[in-house]
Structure formats: C-alpha cells, structure tokens
Amino acid sequence: MRADVTELFELDPTLTHLNHGAFGAVPRAVRESQDRFRAHIEAAPMRAFRDELPRRIAEVREHVGAFLGTAPGSTALVRNVSEGVGTVLDSLRVGPGDEVVVSSHGYPTAAMAVTARGAHVREAEFGVDAEVADVVAAFTGALTPETRLVVIDHISSPTALVLPVAEVAAAVAPVPVLVDAAHVPGALPGVEVDALGAAFWVGNLHKWAFTPRSAAALWVAPAFRDRVRPLVTSWSHGEPYPASFDLSGTVDHSAWLAVPDGLAVWERIGGWDLVRRNAELLPGGADHVRSALGTASPLGGIPSAPCMTLVALPEGVADTAERAEALWQGLYAAGFVVPPVAFAGAGYLRLAAQAYNDEDDYARLAETLVVLVGRVRASMASMRP
C-alpha cells in the first residue's frame, strides 16, 4: 500500500485493504475532529444540546446538500442507508398486501425491511453481463398492480455495477423509485440527483467521502416531502422536511458534526481527481488478477463503478456462500481484506481501489489467489470418486 497515504488513515498496516466499499476508512484527522466535537459536547451538554446542535446540524445538512449538488431543502441527514430505506417504507405505509420490487443485485437489508413490514418482495433478475435494456425489462416485468415502490441500487453492492436508475425510473413510472446509493457519494462523478426521476435517493457519506461513521444523506422529491417522517419522533417533530430529521433525541451527533471536515479531507486528498486516479488503477489491478487465474471479465454493457469491480473466479472456488466464506477466511489469514462474492451460481471477487492502494497490492493478491485456488482445486479433486 502507498506509504505516503496510509499514514493519513489508521488501517492495520499488516493487512492489504482492498475492500474500501464495505465500511470506508475514516482518516485520522477526521476521527480527531469527531473526538473534539465529542469533548465539546461533554464539557457542557446542556449548552450543546439546547443551544448549539439545532444550528450546527442545519449547517451540516446544507453543507451536504451543496456537496451533492442537490436543490436547497431537498436533503436530510440520516445515519445510514438502512435507516433511509426504513424511513421511506414507513412514510409510504408499506405493509401487508403491498409489493416492493428489488433487484437480484440489491443489498439484502432492503428486502429484509420490506418483509419485516409484512409486504411482499418481487425480484427483478438480470445477470452481471446484462445490457441496459435487460435491466429495464427486468424491473418493468416485475411490476404488478400491488407494486407500491421500486428499489434499485445506484451502484450494486455485490456486483459493483452502475445501474441505469434514470432509465428504470422512467420505465416504471408512476410507481415511485427509491435509489439505494450507498456507494455513490464521493465515488461516482456527474450524478444529478434532482434529475434522476426518482422519488427518494439515499447515500452513505462514510463509505467513499471520508466522513465518520455513521452519516448519510436522504434526498426526497418535492411531491413526497410532506409525507416523509423520521423513524424517531423527537424534538424536530412538527418541523417541515428536512429539518424534521435534525434532532432525533439524545444521541451522539459527533459523526454528523464532523461531516464537513471529512468532506474537506476528501477534497484535499484529491476529490474527483482521486476518483479518476482510482478508476485508472483498478482495471489494471483486476486484469492482473484475472490473468493469474485464467478468467475473463464477466461484464456486459453495464459499467463497473469507478472504484469497484468484479473479477471472476474459477468454477467451484466461491460459487456458494460456504465456499465464498472459506475463501474469505483464507484470504484474511494471508493478510488480504477482499470479499469473495457468490452470485447467481458463480464466484467472484469484488475489488476496490482507494487512495492508499497501489499496483503492488493487486500483484500480491494475484500470487496469493493462485495458491489458494490451487488448494481448493486439489481438495475438490480429492473428493471425487
């Protein structure tokens, strides 16, 4: 890993971190900023909660909206995408008898949240080699008269694809669309949230934008703002959206307060230039791994995210959840943090690139994978009759 950048983070130097998309990595300066906010609150809690937090949180909210390029008054603060999804489902009163369409590439907790409310999940299925038209057809084909909501990942979590959210939103209208944009802030340039045609969009700031955990932004289209309520009813109750989300009781607000400092670090390290640098590094790293394993790119007409991509693994290596878990344990024992993914009967690695990564990380990963895959193949051969 890059020595000139790793010192900005607090990552374990004995590990090679190739999974930034999972939980991000909080820069040391941002963690220290959050600690200062905590100390300030503890010095005079009454002053902080009564007199300062309402103003400061509103300022952070406006700062986040400016970072995302969203219209004033459109963006609220939540703690993570899961909270945002639950907020939308409850605000729409999704329940028994209703159906919600998700994709086979979606993050599982969205479907869990739907079933927890007694509603039925319908799945739009398509492969990693799909074209845009295939994705649109999968979503429109899953609609029924009972469909209350469509949920689509902007960047799919297991497969790292940039899905055609605007095309899907247009095709399924007038059914409202919730975009799970967990991986988007700070990682996908050129997104105009206001123009996607979605009803709701929620993205984590703590994955790729270097903010503390947990911090996320919920965008709501004008037609739905008077219906959206936070999950917790507290002192912001009765305030118009988005101020209604600002104060959710006595919780640790320090992560939110340090968001502007996290975004400043993201900009200082390179901002969108850093994303371009990562997007230039990753294909070569992925090709190195593919070449070592003798696999080809599995992708079709839908692009990978700039900072994440899939590498196909040889058959039988990680094509089930159990085999993927075994490979994960083997990789971690060898000092690599990178997730194997079992998806639709095939096995993949989801590789990421961030400021602290360099070409050597992927070269060493390739060497390690050759050994681990060889062991898996030998084990499989020994079990054949």
N, C-alpha and C positions, 0 to 999 in steps of 0.2 A: 504494500500500500504506500501511497505518497507520503513521505515523511514530513514534507513541508505543509501538508494539510491535516494529517492525522492529529497533530498537536492541537488543532482547534477543537477537537472532539475529545470525548472521554471513553472511546471504544477500547475494548481489550486488545492490546497490540499482539497478543498471541493468536488471535483469530483473524482470518481473512473475511471481511464483511462484504458479501455480495447480495444482500437482501434488504437494501435500504427501504424498499417499498412496504415492508411489513409494519414497522413502527417508527421509521425515521431514525434520526440520531440528533439529539439536542446538543448544539455547540456549547462548549464550556462557558463562553461569555453569556449565552442566553440563560443557561442554568443559574449562573451567578446573578443575573438580572432578576430572575424569578425569586431567588433567595432574598434579594434585597427588598422586593415587594412584600414577601412574607414577613421579614423582620419589621418593616414599616408598619404593617397591619398589627403585628403583635405588640408593638410599642404603645399603641393607643387604639384598641379595637373599636371603641365607640366612635372615635373620630373617623376611622377608616370606613366603617360600615354605614354610619349615619350621614356623614358629610362629604366623603370623597368618592366612594365607589360609584354612586349613580352617575356622576360627571365623568369619571375616568373610564368606566365601561362604555358609555356612549361615545367617547372619543375613540376608543379602540374599535368599536363597531364601525364607525365612519372611516377609520384608517383601513380596515379590512375591505370595506366596500370599494375604496379607492384602489387598493392593491388588485382586486379582482376586476375592476373596471365596470362595476355594476351601478345602476342608477341609484341616486340617493333615496334612502328609505326602503330599499328592497332587500337588504341583507341583515339577518340577525345572527347573533352568536349562539352556538350550541357547543357541547363538549366533544362530540364525535359524530360520525355519520349515522351510527346506530341510533343515537338519540334523535337525530333529524328524521330518520325513517319512521321511528315510533311516533314522533310529533305529527307527521303528515298522516299516518294511518288513523291516529286518534282524532285529528282535526276533521278528517273526512268521514269519521264514524264508520270505518270499515269493520264489518262484523259478520256473523252467520248469514249465509245466503249470498254473500258477495264473493266476487272472484278478483284476484290480482294476478296480472301476468308478469312473470320474471323471465330471465333468460337462463339457459343452461350454463352460461359463463358468469352468472351473478354471484355476488358474495352471499354465502348461505344464510347469514343472520337476517337478511331482508325477508326471505321466505319464512324463516322461523317466526319473525314478528307478525307476519300475516296469519299463520296458522295459530299462533298464540291468541289471536283475537277471534278465532272461530271462523275465519274466512278460508276460502279455497284457493290454492296456488295452481295456476296453469303455467306451463313452461314452454317458452319459445326456444326450440332446439336448433342449433346450427354448429358446424364444425369449425376448427381453427383455420381451415382452408377456405372458409366461406367468402363469398363476394358480398358487396353491399346489398344487392338485390335479394340475396338469400336471407340476410338478417331482417330486412324489412318484411319479407314474406313470412318469415317465422313468427314475427310479432303479430302481424295482421291475421295470420291463420290461427293464432291462439285466442283471439277475441271472441267473446260471447255476449249476449245481451246482459249478462250479470257482471261484466267487467267494470270495476269501479276505478281501477288505477293500473297503469303500466309502469314497471320499474326497470330501468336499463342502466347498466354501468357505463360511465363515460370512458373509463379505462377499465377493462375487465380484470378482476383480481386474480383468478387462477391462470389466465392466458395472456394478460398484458396487451390486449388488443384495443385500439382506439375505435370504439363502436360508433356507428353513424346515428347519433342521437337526434339530430335535427331531422333527418330523413324519416326516422321511426316516429318522431313526434308528429310530423305532418301526416304520416300514413294512418296513424291510429286515432287522429282527431275525430270527434271531440272528447275522447277519453283522455283524462289528464295524465301527464307523464311526470314521474319522479326520476331525476337523474342522480344516481349514486356516483358522485365524483370524488370518491375518497382519495384517488391518486392524482388529481388534476392540479390543485393549487401549487404553483411553483415548479410544475413538471411539464405542463402542456401549454405551449405558447399559442397565442392567437384566438383564445376562446372568448367569444362574446356571449356571456351567459344570458343577457337580456334578449338575445336574438335567436335562441335555440328553439323556441316554440314550446318549451317545457312549462309545466305548472310549478314545479319545485326542482331545486338543484341544491345538493348539499355536498360539501367537500372538506376534507381534513386539511388543516394547516400544519399539523405536526408531522406529516409524512415527508413532504418534499420542500416545505417552505421554512424549515429550521425553527419553528416555534416550539414552545414547551408542550408537553402532553398534559391535558388534552385540550385542543382548541379546534373548532370547526366553524364553517360559515353555512348558514341556511338562507338560500335565496327563494323568494316566493313571488309569483306573478301577481300583478295588481288584482286580478279577478278573484284571487283566493286569500288575500291578506286579511280580510275581515273575518275569515273563518279559522285562521290558524291560531292555536293557543299552545303555550309551552306545556310540557308534561307536568311540571310542578307549578302549583298555584301559590304565589307568594306576593311580595310587596309590589311587584310590577303588574299585578292583576288590575285590569281596567285601563292600562295604558294601551295606546294603539300600537300595532305592529310597526317596527320591530322592537320598540322599547319594552314591549311586554315580555321579552325574553331576557332582559338585562339582569334582573335580580331574582334569583331562584332560591332564596333562603340563605341560611348561614352555611356557606361552602367556601372552599379555598379558591378565591378568584385570581390567585397569583399567576396562573398559566395564561389567562386572558390578558392580564395587565402587561405581561412581558411579550405579548404577540408583536407589537411594533418593533421591539428590539430584535426579535427573531427574524422578522422580515428585513430589517436593516442589515443583519448579518448575511442573509440570503443575497441581498443586493451587493454587499461589499465583497463577498466571495466570487461574485460574477453574475448573479441574476440569470437572465436569459442567455447570456454568453456561456455561463456554466452549463446550462441545459444543452446548448449546442455542442459544447465540448464533450459532455457525457454521451450525447447521441452519436458523436463521431467515434468515441472509444468503444461503445458497446458492440456494434456489428462485427468489428474485428475480433473482439474477445469471444463472441458467440461462434464465429466461424472457426476460431482456433479449437474450441471445444468440439464442435461438430466434426471437424477434420480428424481429431484424435479418436472420436468414437465411430466414425464412418457413417454418420447420419446426415440427412439433408434438412433444409429448412422446411418446417411443416406448414408455413403460412401461405395464404392465398392473396386475395385482393384487399384485405383489410390490414392497415399498417399496424406495426407494434408501437407501443408507447415510446417516446424518445429515450427514456432511461430504463426501460424494462423490456425483455423479450424472452421468447421461448426457445429452448434447444431440445430437439427430440432425442430421447434416449433409446438405446437398442431394445428390441422387443423382449418383454419379460423382466426388465430391470426395475421398473417402477409403475407398472400398469394397473396395480391395485393399491388401495390405501395402505395395506400392510407392507407391501414391497416398497412403496414410497417412504414409509416411516423407517423401514430398515436402512434404506439408502441415506435418509436424513441423519440417522444416528452414526452411520459410517463416515459421512462427510464431516459431521461435527467433531467426531473423535479425531479426524485428520486435520482439524483446525479450520474448516470452511463453514461459513454460515450462508447456505444457499438452499432454497426449498425445492425438493422434488415434488412434482405435481402429477397425480393420477387423474386423467381427464378423458372421458369417453372411451375407455378401454386402451388407452395408450399412456406412456410415461414421458414426462418432460422435466427439464429444469427451468425455473423462472429466474433468469439472471437480471441483475440490476447494475447500474453504474452511477456512482456519485463522486463528489469531488475528491474523496480520499482513495479512490481506486485507480489502478494503472494497468498497463498491458500484462505485467508480470503476474498479477492476481489471476487472470484467466488462463495464462500458460501453466501455472502451477495447479490450478483446478483441473485442467485437462489431463495432466500427468496423474493426478490422484484418481480421477474418474476411470482412467484406463485400468488402474489396479483394482478399484472397487468393482467395476463392471466385470472384469475377468474373474473375480471371486464369485460373483453372482452366477455367471455362466457355468463355472466349474461346479457350483452347488446344484444348479439345475440339471447338469449332465449326470451328476452322481445319483440323482433321484429318479432318473429314467429307468424303466425296467429293462 
